[in-house]
Amino acid sequence: MKKFSIGYRTLKTAVGASIAIAVAQYFDLHFYTAAGILTILCVQPTKKKSLYAVYTRVVASLIGMALAYIFFEIFGYNPVVLGIMLVLFVPTIVSLGVSAGFVSSAVIILHIYSEANFTIALFYNELGLMAIGYLTGLAVNMYMPDIQKQLDRYRIEIEALYRNVFSEIAKYLRSGDTLWDGNELVQAVTILNKAKALAFQDVENHITRKDNIYYVYFDMREQQLEIIERVLPKITALPVIVQQSELVAVFMEELSENVHSGNTASYFREKLEEVKVEFAKMPLPNDHQTFLAMAALYQFIEEMDAYLAIKESFRGMK
């Protein structure tokens, strides 16, 4: 059984529906409870989705009223006519891309059907219900909780996991043995998925903003994780620990101490070039096992350069 809780969206829906019904009742509109239904249908997870919900419902409702007037006034107010009208109405709103507004428009259509007399007063009444319901839904949905703290927590967690991974790589390069189970990689995937979803939600809550620095950041970390997952087998499969391993271990150790949201990738790419130079100065392999180890280390270096290049393209976070 899930823990009982009341979320902010639930509260907004309840408050919005109550306000819409109260306003519609104050103006003495018929079917005033429908204003609450229309408000409920417009409270969405994000501001952009809420705006889109209002757009689809307004368009679908206006089309529904137009068809209801034509069909009911010409052919009469009976269930058969209602069914035929809906057969035409549904594909119409689907073709216009506003099918999400079907339920709200159906509410309006059934009001007209139940009155059995399409008058100007009824038309204005339905427009009033739509205005109150949709505008109230938009108004209450303008409040969104601040999610930056949670995004920062995700950032700190992912950076800590990367530090642990690099530290374990450095240990392995020195000793050739480690009890590390690689669980940080699994955790990183989970956190990145949650973080990107939350960051995208933040984009959807800003009408004019098209991107989010956190989304770009977590996307960058996800690309880096793919490289980390790709290079780990090269390190854990080293046949022997060679002299060059210490060079790479020192580099990875320093890198592990500097995983953050700032951009120091250029500095570490320069350090990596120094590692390559020192690597080239060392004695050539004298047996097959040593050759394989050195080749794997060099491939690892190249992959880490690609890892840093991804970070270098990121402008950093203040």
Residue pairs with C-beta under 8 A, 6 or more apart in sequence:
8 143
8 145
9 43
9 45
12 43
12 140
12 141
12 143
13 39
13 40
13 43
13 140
15 140
16 39
16 40
16 43
16 136
16 137
16 139
16 140
16 141
17 36
17 37
17 39
17 40
18 36
19 39
19 136
19 140
20 35
20 36
20 38
20 39
20 132
20 133
20 136
20 137
21 32
21 33
21 35
21 36
23 35
23 132
23 136
24 32
24 33
24 34
24 35
24 36
24 128
24 129
24 132
24 133
25 32
27 128
27 132
29 35
29 125
29 128
29 129
29 132
30 111
30 115
30 122
30 125
31 111
31 125
31 129
32 129
34 107
34 108
34 111
34 129
34 133
35 129
35 132
35 133
35 136
36 133
37 104
37 107
37 133
38 57
38 104
38 107
38 129
38 130
38 132
38 133
38 134
38 137
39 132
39 133
39 134
39 136
39 137
39 140
40 137
41 53
41 57
41 103
41 104
41 133
41 137
42 50
42 53
42 54
42 57
42 133
42 134
42 136
42 137
42 138
42 141
43 50
43 137
43 140
43 141
44 50
44 52
44 53
44 141
45 201
45 204
46 144
46 201
46 204
46 205
47 141
47 142
47 144
47 204
47 205
47 206
47 207
48 204
48 205
48 207
49 204
50 137
50 138
50 141
51 138
51 207
52 100
53 100
53 101
53 137
54 134
54 137
54 138
55 98
56 97
56 98
56 99
56 100
56 101
57 98
57 100
57 101
57 104
57 105
57 130
57 134
58 101
58 130
58 134
59 93
59 96
59 98
59 101
60 93
60 98
60 99
60 100
60 101
60 102
60 104
60 105
61 101
61 104
61 105
61 108
61 126
61 130
63 89
63 92
63 93
63 96
63 98
63 105
64 89
64 105
64 106
64 108
64 109
65 108
65 109
65 112
65 123
65 126
67 85
67 88
67 89
67 92
67 109
68 85
68 108
68 109
68 112
68 113
68 118
69 112
69 118
71 81
71 82
71 84
71 85
72 81
72 82
72 85
72 112
72 113
72 116
72 118
73 118
75 81
75 84
77 113
77 116
82 109
82 113
85 109
86 109
89 105
89 109
90 99
90 102
93 99
93 101
93 102
93 105
104 133
108 126
108 129
108 130
111 122
111 125
111 126
112 118
112 122
112 126
115 122
144 205
147 198
147 201
147 202
148 202
148 214
150 198
151 195
151 198
151 199
151 202
151 214
154 191
154 194
154 195
154 198
154 218
155 195
155 214
155 217
155 218
155 261
155 317
157 187
157 191
158 188
158 191
158 192
158 195
158 218
158 221
159 259
159 260
159 261
161 184
161 185
161 187
161 188
161 191
162 184
162 188
162 221
162 224
162 228
162 256
162 259
163 256
163 257
163 259
164 184
164 256
165 184
165 185
165 188
165 228
165 256
166 252
166 253
166 255
166 256
166 259
167 252
167 253
167 256
168 178
168 180
168 184
169 232
169 235
169 249
169 252
170 249
170 250
170 252
170 253
170 256
171 178
171 180
171 249
172 178
172 180
172 235
172 236
173 235
173 238
173 241
173 245
173 246
173 248
173 249
173 252
174 241
174 245
174 246
174 249
175 241
176 238
176 240
176 241
182 232
185 225
185 228
185 229
185 232
188 221
188 225
189 225
192 218
192 221
192 222
192 225
195 214
195 218
196 215
196 218
196 219
196 222
198 214
199 212
199 214
199 215
199 217
199 218
200 212
200 215
202 212
202 214
202 215
203 209
203 210
203 211
203 212
203 215
206 212
213 317
214 317
216 314
217 261
217 314
217 317
220 310
220 311
220 313
220 314
223 310
224 307
224 310
224 311
227 303
227 304
227 306
227 307
227 310
228 307
230 303
231 299
231 300
231 303
231 304
234 296
234 297
234 299
234 300
234 303
235 296
235 300
237 296
238 245
238 292
238 293
238 296
238 297
239 289
239 292
239 293
240 289
240 290
240 293
241 293
242 285
242 290
242 293
242 294
242 297
243 282
243 283
244 279
244 282
244 293
244 294
244 297
245 293
245 297
247 275
247 278
247 279
248 275
248 297
248 300
248 301
251 268
251 271
251 272
251 275
251 304
252 304
254 268
254 271
255 268
255 304
258 264
258 268
261 316
261 317
262 316
262 317
263 311
263 312
263 314
263 315
263 316
265 308
265 309
265 311
265 312
265 314
266 312
268 308
269 305
269 308
269 309
269 312
272 301
272 304
272 305
272 308
275 301
276 301
279 297
279 298
279 301
285 291
285 293
285 294
